[in-house]
């Protein structure tokens, strides 16, 4: 176990009507929730295989039981007005706890693997940032060796420019960075069909 490295997982509390809302517009709240639970289980499974400390940050409340409420994860509550503030707060707490490498992921990427997570932490041994670009123009992973507030505050999220703007910020700040392979999140019905999960859920 690498005591100097921290993996942060951002998860929404799995409740119908509150998760995968764009997907739910096509397949309904209950099926969208079922897909989200598959994604969460996948994320928990690959995260457990990475030899680092792990914290799952919940969106609304800390549940009494859940796949991330185990001895393999520390459960915390997200703090902040928007996604950027919540991510920065979680990162900040990681560095305040004296972790050297902090990697943050969500629970939307079925293509994410433990090998990619290992590669992210390996990249932070020689670069100060690592980014995993998502095919929709966002990112599925952000890893840092120091807190960089500019990456999180005052930004417009859920746009096709998030990844490119992130790289521009890193370059402007002269932060060394590495890129991971481009992967696909599952946010829409088209994403779901491409993933191969729809045959499971139909």
MOLIN-V272939 format. One record per backbone hydrogen bond with DSSP energy under -1.0 kcal/mol. CO is the residue of the C=O (numbers start at 0). NH is the residue of the N-H. E is the energy in kcal/mol with one decimal. If there is no record, write none. Layout:
# MOLIN-V272939
[[CO/NH/E] [CO/NH/E]]
This chain:
# MOLIN-V272939
[[3/99/-2.3] [3/100/-1.9] [4/52/-2.2] [5/102/-2.8] [6/54/-2.5] [7/104/-2.6] [8/56/-3.1] [10/58/-1.1] [12/14/-1.5] [14/17/-2.0] [19/23/-2.6] [20/24/-1.2] [22/25/-1.7] [22/26/-1.9] [23/27/-2.3] [27/31/-2.0] [28/32/-2.3] [29/33/-2.0] [30/34/-2.3] [31/35/-2.3] [32/36/-2.3] [33/37/-1.7] [34/38/-2.3] [35/39/-2.5] [36/40/-2.5] [37/41/-2.4] [38/42/-2.4] [39/43/-2.6] [40/44/-2.4] [41/45/-2.4] [42/46/-2.1] [43/47/-2.0] [46/49/-1.4] [49/51/-2.4] [50/1/-2.7] [52/6/-2.8] [53/73/-2.0] [54/8/-2.8] [55/75/-2.8] [56/10/-2.6] [57/77/-3.0] [65/68/-1.3] [67/69/-1.0] [69/72/-1.3] [73/55/-2.9] [75/57/-2.8] [81/85/-2.3] [82/86/-2.7] [83/87/-2.6] [84/88/-2.4] [85/89/-2.0] [86/90/-2.5] [87/91/-3.1] [88/92/-2.4] [89/93/-1.7] [90/94/-2.2] [91/95/-2.6] [92/96/-1.5] [93/98/-1.9] [94/97/-1.7] [100/5/-2.8] [101/143/-2.7] [102/7/-3.5] [103/141/-2.2] [104/9/-2.8] [107/185/-2.2] [112/116/-1.9] [113/117/-2.7] [114/118/-2.2] [115/119/-1.9] [116/120/-2.0] [117/121/-2.3] [118/122/-2.2] [119/123/-1.3] [121/124/-1.5] [122/125/-1.6] [122/126/-1.6] [127/144/-1.8] [128/177/-1.7] [129/142/-2.8] [130/179/-2.5] [131/139/-2.7] [132/182/-2.0] [133/136/-2.0] [136/162/-3.3] [137/133/-2.5] [140/131/-2.4] [141/103/-3.3] [142/129/-2.3] [143/101/-2.5] [147/150/-1.9] [148/151/-2.1] [148/152/-2.4] [158/161/-1.1] [160/164/-2.8] [161/165/-1.9] [162/166/-2.2] [163/167/-2.1] [164/168/-2.2] [165/169/-2.3] [166/170/-2.5] [167/171/-2.6] [168/172/-2.2] [169/174/-2.8] [170/173/-1.2] [177/130/-2.2] [182/134/-2.2] [187/191/-2.1] [188/192/-2.5] [189/193/-2.2] [190/194/-1.5] [196/200/-1.7] [197/201/-2.4]]
